[in-house]
Amino acid sequence: MTAAASPELMMQPDNRNGTDMKIEADFPTGRVEVVDASDPGDIRLRVPADTGTDFLCWYNFRVTGPAGVLRRFTIENASDSLKLRLPNRENQAHQWLGAGPVASADGENWTRLAHHFDGRAFRFWHVPRHEVTHYAKFAPYPPEREAAFLDRCAAAPGVTREAIGQSTEGRRIEMLRLGSGPLNFWVIARQHPSETQGAFFLEGMLERLLTPDADARALLSAATLQVVPNVNPDGWMRGHTRANADGLNLNREWSADNPAPEVAAVRDAMERTGVDFCLDCHADNELEYVFAWASENVPAWTPARRQPFELFERNWAKANPDYIPGRAYPGGCPAEADLSMGWNWIGNRFPDSLSILLEQPFKDVQERPDPLTGWSPQRAHALGRAVVVPMAAEAARRSEP
């Protein structure tokens, strides 16, 4: 939702002071610094950069205070993030235009708020109906939700759960394995911890696979799936935007001789199994659509891999209208692939594989907009359920004699 500031709303007087208001972000995945919260009509905040980096964008905090009182928030350092924009994005609205924030009273149902970017600061406003309200860049994915979901998956018949390695701070890199087929299909998510869309996507995909219909059964009989739901657990717990605990962008570590331990764990596991298919799940702060891309500019690419990807796209579009095939690479496809990126490294290391980048939006989508929620956990979940269809078709194609 793109929202311009309303002069009438911005000038509305407050009817009580902020002495009873408390802002908190000292919880897992929380992120914000309070500059001044003495007046609910002028709450000034900053978003801290990831440890040892200039990456900043993710914010997630909780406000406790009187309901029915207008709150005006200003993120004073929003423009600092724009110096790290990806190249050739000049014609794309940047991340502070038309992107959130979202608010929730229960942590489950999130709605978009009106907002305004003045070239330096990002402002938004809200009159809460409840004393406690959560605010975030996108719906967070709490640790307790992930733990409960992984437990449910691991308890299902035919699913194994293992730690394939440890993060910098010693957290488990969890992997779920399901299916019995000879093909090795991989799905990985959240190299960048703020991209929680991938978590909701995987919930949808795995829930369908664990209560299988015809497409799910076909996929599970043709392939063994290795699913890594959270490649960057340290960054996620710290409330980082892109980096791990050491300040490393994991999606620039794949070609390193001694990569970050999180990437090393996934990479080594892939070497043990081989890869026939991989979906590397991300989200993009600037896009207004769902985007997928096969690693077609890597040195090992052959034109024969283009047709399977186009078939994958068509099957996904039939299963879910939020996926529209044939999108051009944002900013133009680079002349040379960056093999430090996950999907590129995988597509080059395993030249017979179909290795795909998925980017979900933070913003609302162009074709089927929802002004109330924008792109949401529910739509990410539905997209994940739908991906089973093209994955099953790809498994069937690879199984043909």
C-alpha positions as CSV (number, residue, x, y, z in Angstrom):
1,M,0.0,0.0,0.0
2,T,1.4,3.4,-1.0
3,A,0.2,6.0,1.4
4,A,0.8,9.7,1.4
5,A,0.9,11.6,4.6
6,S,-2.4,13.2,5.6
7,P,-2.0,16.8,6.8
8,E,-5.2,16.6,8.8
9,L,-4.1,13.4,10.5
10,M,-0.6,14.6,11.1
11,M,-1.9,17.7,12.8
12,Q,-4.4,16.0,15.0
13,P,-3.7,16.9,18.6
14,D,-3.0,14.2,21.2
15,N,-5.2,14.0,24.3
16,R,-2.8,12.6,26.8
17,N,0.9,12.4,27.4
18,G,3.2,9.4,26.9
19,T,4.1,8.7,30.5
20,D,2.3,5.4,30.5
21,M,3.8,4.2,27.1
22,K,6.5,1.7,26.9
23,I,8.4,0.6,23.7
24,E,10.3,-2.8,23.8
25,A,12.5,-4.6,21.3
26,D,14.6,-6.7,23.7
27,F,13.1,-10.0,22.7
28,P,14.2,-12.5,20.0
29,T,13.8,-11.0,16.5
30,G,13.2,-7.6,18.0
31,R,15.0,-4.5,16.5
32,V,14.7,-0.8,17.2
33,E,16.3,2.0,19.2
34,V,14.2,4.6,20.9
35,V,15.4,8.1,20.6
36,D,12.5,9.8,22.4
37,A,9.1,8.3,23.3
38,S,7.9,11.0,25.8
39,D,5.1,12.1,23.5
40,P,3.0,9.5,21.6
41,G,2.4,12.2,18.9
42,D,6.2,12.3,18.2
43,I,7.9,9.0,18.8
44,R,11.3,9.1,17.4
45,L,13.2,5.8,16.6
46,R,16.3,4.5,14.8
47,V,16.9,1.2,13.2
48,P,20.3,-0.3,14.2
49,A,22.5,-1.7,11.5
50,D,23.4,-5.4,11.7
51,T,26.5,-6.1,13.7
52,G,29.6,-5.0,11.9
53,T,27.7,-3.9,8.8
54,D,25.7,-1.1,7.2
55,F,22.7,-3.3,6.6
56,L,19.6,-1.9,8.1
57,C,15.9,-2.2,7.3
58,W,14.3,-4.7,9.7
59,Y,12.4,-3.3,12.7
60,N,10.2,-5.2,15.1
61,F,9.0,-3.8,18.4
62,R,6.1,-3.8,20.9
63,V,4.3,-0.7,22.3
64,T,2.3,-0.8,25.5
65,G,0.2,2.2,26.2
66,P,-3.4,3.6,26.3
67,A,-5.7,2.5,23.5
68,G,-7.4,5.0,21.3
69,V,-4.5,7.5,21.4
70,L,-2.9,8.5,18.1
71,R,0.8,7.4,17.9
72,R,3.1,9.0,15.3
73,F,6.4,7.2,14.7
74,T,9.5,8.5,12.9
75,I,12.4,6.3,11.9
76,E,15.0,9.0,11.7
77,N,17.8,7.1,9.9
78,A,15.7,5.3,7.2
79,S,17.6,6.9,4.4
80,D,20.9,5.4,5.6
81,S,19.8,2.1,4.1
82,L,19.5,3.4,0.5
83,K,23.3,3.6,-0.1
84,L,23.2,-0.2,-0.2
85,R,20.6,-0.6,-2.9
86,L,21.3,-3.2,-5.5
87,P,22.6,-1.9,-8.8
88,N,20.4,-0.9,-11.7
89,R,17.3,-0.3,-9.6
90,E,16.9,3.3,-10.4
91,N,13.5,2.7,-12.0
92,Q,12.3,0.7,-9.0
93,A,10.6,2.4,-6.0
94,H,13.0,1.8,-3.1
95,Q,12.2,-0.1,0.1
96,W,10.6,2.8,2.1
97,L,8.1,3.6,-0.6
98,G,4.9,1.6,-0.5
99,A,6.3,-0.9,2.0
100,G,4.5,-1.4,5.3
101,P,4.7,-1.1,8.2
102,V,2.4,-3.8,9.6
103,A,0.7,-3.8,13.0
104,S,-0.9,-6.5,15.1
105,A,-2.6,-6.8,18.5
106,D,-2.2,-10.6,18.6
107,G,0.9,-11.4,16.7
108,E,-1.1,-13.4,14.1
109,N,-3.2,-10.9,12.2
110,W,-1.3,-8.1,10.6
111,T,-2.6,-5.0,8.8
112,R,-0.8,-2.3,6.8
113,L,-0.5,1.3,8.2
114,A,-0.4,4.6,6.4
115,H,3.1,5.9,6.0
116,H,5.3,8.6,4.4
117,F,9.0,8.9,3.4
118,D,10.3,12.4,3.1
119,G,13.7,11.5,1.6
120,R,15.4,11.1,5.0
121,A,12.9,9.8,7.6
122,F,10.1,7.2,7.4
123,R,6.9,8.1,9.3
124,F,3.8,6.2,10.1
125,W,0.9,6.6,12.4
126,H,-1.7,4.5,14.1
127,V,-4.6,4.7,16.6
128,P,-4.5,1.3,18.4
129,R,-7.6,-0.5,19.6
130,H,-5.6,-2.4,22.2
131,E,-3.1,-1.4,24.9
132,V,-0.4,-3.7,23.4
133,T,0.4,-3.5,19.7
134,H,3.3,-5.0,17.7
135,Y,4.8,-3.1,14.8
136,A,7.2,-4.5,12.2
137,K,8.6,-4.3,8.7
138,F,6.8,-7.5,7.8
139,A,5.1,-10.1,10.0
140,P,7.8,-11.6,12.3
141,Y,8.3,-15.3,12.7
142,P,8.7,-16.0,16.4
143,P,11.1,-18.6,17.8
144,E,8.3,-20.4,19.6
145,R,6.3,-20.7,16.4
146,E,9.3,-22.2,14.6
147,A,10.0,-24.6,17.4
148,A,6.4,-25.8,17.5
149,F,6.2,-26.2,13.8
150,L,9.5,-28.2,13.5
151,D,8.3,-30.4,16.3
152,R,5.0,-31.1,14.5
153,C,6.8,-31.9,11.3
154,A,9.3,-34.2,13.0
155,A,6.5,-36.1,14.7
156,A,4.9,-36.9,11.3
157,P,5.4,-40.4,9.8
158,G,8.3,-40.5,7.3
159,V,10.0,-37.3,8.5
160,T,13.4,-37.2,10.0
161,R,15.0,-34.1,11.7
162,E,18.6,-33.6,12.1
163,A,21.2,-30.8,12.8
164,I,23.5,-30.6,9.8
165,G,25.7,-28.1,11.5
166,Q,25.9,-25.2,13.9
167,S,25.8,-21.5,13.5
168,T,28.5,-19.0,14.6
169,E,26.9,-18.8,18.0
170,G,26.3,-22.6,18.3
171,R,22.6,-22.8,17.2
172,R,21.5,-25.8,15.3
173,I,21.1,-25.7,11.5
174,E,18.0,-27.8,11.3
175,M,17.1,-29.9,8.3
176,L,13.9,-32.0,7.7
177,R,14.0,-34.9,5.3
178,L,10.9,-36.5,3.9
179,G,10.0,-38.6,0.8
180,S,11.5,-41.8,-0.5
181,G,12.4,-41.2,-4.1
182,P,15.8,-41.3,-5.7
183,L,15.8,-37.7,-6.8
184,N,17.3,-35.2,-4.3
185,F,15.2,-32.0,-4.0
186,W,16.3,-29.2,-1.7
187,V,14.4,-26.1,-0.4
188,I,16.3,-23.6,1.8
189,A,15.1,-20.4,3.4
190,R,16.1,-17.3,5.4
191,Q,19.8,-16.8,4.6
192,H,18.7,-13.2,5.3
193,P,16.9,-13.3,8.6
194,S,14.4,-10.4,8.0
195,E,12.9,-12.3,5.0
196,T,10.3,-14.1,7.1
197,Q,8.2,-14.7,4.1
198,G,10.2,-17.8,3.5
199,A,9.1,-19.3,6.9
200,F,5.4,-18.8,6.1
201,F,6.0,-20.2,2.6
202,L,7.6,-23.4,4.0
203,E,4.8,-23.8,6.5
204,G,2.4,-24.0,3.5
205,M,4.6,-26.3,1.5
206,L,5.3,-28.7,4.4
207,E,1.7,-28.8,5.7
208,R,0.6,-30.0,2.2
209,L,3.3,-32.6,2.1
210,L,2.4,-33.9,5.5
211,T,-1.3,-34.3,4.7
212,P,-0.6,-35.4,1.1
213,D,-2.9,-35.1,-1.8
214,A,-2.2,-36.6,-5.2
215,D,0.5,-34.1,-6.1
216,A,2.2,-34.4,-2.8
217,R,2.2,-38.2,-2.9
218,A,3.7,-38.1,-6.4
219,L,6.5,-35.8,-5.3
220,L,7.3,-37.8,-2.2
221,S,7.5,-41.0,-4.1
222,A,9.7,-39.6,-6.8
223,A,12.1,-37.5,-4.6
224,T,13.6,-37.2,-1.2
225,L,13.2,-33.6,0.0
226,Q,15.8,-31.9,2.2
227,V,14.3,-28.7,3.7
228,V,16.4,-26.2,5.7
229,P,13.9,-23.8,7.1
230,N,16.4,-21.3,8.7
231,V,19.9,-21.0,7.4
232,N,20.7,-18.0,9.6
233,P,19.3,-18.6,13.1
234,D,21.8,-16.2,14.8
235,G,20.8,-13.2,12.6
236,W,17.2,-14.1,13.1
237,M,17.4,-14.1,16.9
238,R,19.4,-10.9,16.9
239,G,16.8,-9.1,14.7
240,H,19.3,-8.6,11.9
241,T,18.3,-7.5,8.4
242,R,20.8,-9.6,6.3
243,A,23.8,-10.6,8.3
244,N,24.8,-13.5,10.6
245,A,26.3,-12.9,14.1
246,D,29.7,-12.2,12.5
247,G,28.3,-9.5,10.1
248,L,28.5,-11.8,7.1
249,N,25.9,-11.8,4.3
250,L,25.5,-15.5,3.9
251,N,24.3,-15.2,0.4
252,R,27.8,-14.0,-0.6
253,E,29.6,-16.9,1.1
254,W,28.8,-19.8,-1.2
255,S,32.0,-19.8,-3.3
256,A,34.4,-19.1,-0.4
257,D,37.1,-21.6,0.4
258,N,36.1,-21.3,4.1
259,P,32.6,-20.0,4.2
260,A,30.5,-19.0,7.2
261,P,29.6,-22.1,9.2
262,E,25.9,-21.8,8.3
263,V,26.7,-22.0,4.6
264,A,29.3,-24.7,5.0
265,A,26.7,-26.9,6.8
266,V,24.3,-26.6,3.9
267,R,26.9,-26.8,1.2
268,D,28.5,-29.9,2.7
269,A,25.1,-31.7,3.1
270,M,24.3,-30.9,-0.6
271,E,27.7,-32.5,-1.6
272,R,26.7,-35.6,0.3
273,T,23.3,-36.0,-1.4
274,G,23.7,-34.3,-4.7
275,V,21.1,-31.8,-6.0
276,D,18.5,-32.4,-8.7
277,F,16.4,-29.4,-7.8
278,C,16.8,-26.5,-5.3
279,L,14.5,-23.6,-4.4
280,D,16.4,-20.8,-2.5
281,C,13.8,-18.7,-0.8
282,H,14.3,-15.0,-0.3
283,A,12.3,-11.7,-0.2
284,D,13.0,-8.4,-1.9
285,N,12.3,-5.0,-0.3
286,E,11.6,-3.3,-3.6
287,L,9.6,-5.7,-5.7
288,E,5.8,-5.6,-6.1
289,Y,5.5,-9.1,-7.4
290,V,6.6,-12.7,-6.8
291,F,9.7,-13.4,-8.8
292,A,11.6,-16.6,-9.7
293,W,14.8,-17.0,-11.6
294,A,16.8,-20.1,-12.8
295,S,20.5,-19.7,-12.6
296,E,20.8,-19.3,-16.3
297,N,23.9,-17.1,-16.4
298,V,26.2,-19.4,-14.6
299,P,29.1,-21.0,-16.5
300,A,27.5,-24.5,-16.4
301,W,24.2,-23.3,-17.8
302,T,22.9,-25.0,-21.0
303,P,19.9,-23.9,-23.1
304,A,18.3,-27.2,-22.4
305,R,17.6,-26.1,-18.9
306,R,15.4,-23.2,-20.0
307,Q,12.4,-25.3,-21.0
308,P,12.1,-27.1,-17.7
309,F,12.2,-23.8,-15.8
310,E,9.5,-22.4,-18.1
311,L,7.4,-25.5,-17.5
312,F,7.9,-25.1,-13.7
313,E,6.7,-21.5,-14.0
314,R,3.6,-22.4,-16.0
315,N,2.6,-25.1,-13.5
316,W,3.1,-22.8,-10.6
317,A,1.0,-20.1,-12.2
318,K,-1.8,-22.6,-12.7
319,A,-1.7,-23.6,-9.1
320,N,-1.6,-20.0,-7.7
321,P,-2.5,-16.8,-9.5
322,D,0.0,-14.8,-7.4
323,Y,2.8,-16.4,-9.5
324,I,3.1,-14.8,-12.9
325,P,5.6,-16.3,-15.2
326,G,8.2,-14.6,-17.4
327,R,9.3,-11.8,-15.1
328,A,12.5,-10.1,-16.2
329,Y,15.4,-10.1,-13.7
330,P,15.1,-6.9,-11.6
331,G,17.6,-4.4,-12.9
332,G,18.6,-6.7,-15.7
333,C,20.4,-10.0,-15.7
334,P,24.0,-9.6,-14.7
335,A,26.4,-10.4,-17.6
336,E,28.3,-12.7,-15.2
337,A,26.8,-14.8,-12.4
338,D,27.9,-14.1,-8.9
339,L,28.8,-17.6,-7.7
340,S,28.9,-16.4,-4.1
341,M,25.1,-16.4,-4.2
342,G,23.4,-19.6,-3.2
343,W,21.2,-20.5,-6.2
344,N,24.0,-19.6,-8.6
345,W,26.6,-21.7,-6.8
346,I,24.2,-24.6,-6.6
347,G,23.2,-24.3,-10.3
348,N,26.8,-24.3,-11.3
349,R,28.1,-27.0,-9.0
350,F,25.3,-29.3,-10.0
351,P,24.9,-28.6,-13.7
352,D,22.1,-31.0,-14.2
353,S,20.0,-29.5,-11.5
354,L,17.2,-26.9,-11.7
355,S,18.3,-24.3,-9.2
356,I,15.8,-21.5,-8.7
357,L,15.8,-18.2,-6.8
358,L,12.5,-17.2,-5.3
359,E,11.9,-13.6,-4.2
360,Q,8.7,-12.8,-2.4
361,P,7.7,-9.1,-1.8
362,F,7.5,-7.0,1.3
363,K,5.2,-4.6,-0.5
364,D,1.8,-5.3,-1.9
365,V,1.6,-7.0,-5.4
366,Q,0.7,-5.1,-8.5
367,E,-1.8,-7.5,-10.1
368,R,-3.9,-8.6,-7.1
369,P,-3.4,-5.9,-4.5
370,D,-4.9,-6.1,-1.0
371,P,-4.8,-2.6,0.6
372,L,-5.6,-4.0,4.1
373,T,-2.7,-6.5,4.4
374,G,-0.5,-6.2,1.3
375,W,1.6,-9.3,0.7
376,S,1.0,-11.3,3.9
377,P,1.8,-14.5,5.7
378,Q,-1.4,-16.0,4.5
379,R,-0.5,-15.4,0.8
380,A,3.1,-16.6,1.4
381,H,1.6,-19.8,3.0
382,A,-0.7,-20.3,-0.1
383,L,2.2,-19.8,-2.4
384,G,4.1,-22.5,-0.5
385,R,1.2,-24.9,-0.8
386,A,1.0,-24.3,-4.5
387,V,4.7,-24.9,-5.2
388,V,4.1,-28.6,-4.5
389,V,2.4,-28.8,-8.0
390,P,5.4,-27.6,-10.1
391,M,7.8,-29.6,-7.9
392,A,5.8,-32.8,-8.5
393,A,5.8,-32.1,-12.2
394,E,9.5,-31.5,-12.3
395,A,10.1,-34.8,-10.4
396,A,7.9,-36.6,-12.9
397,R,9.8,-35.1,-15.8
398,R,13.1,-36.2,-14.3
399,S,11.8,-39.6,-13.7
400,E,10.8,-40.2,-17.3
401,P,12.9,-43.0,-19.0
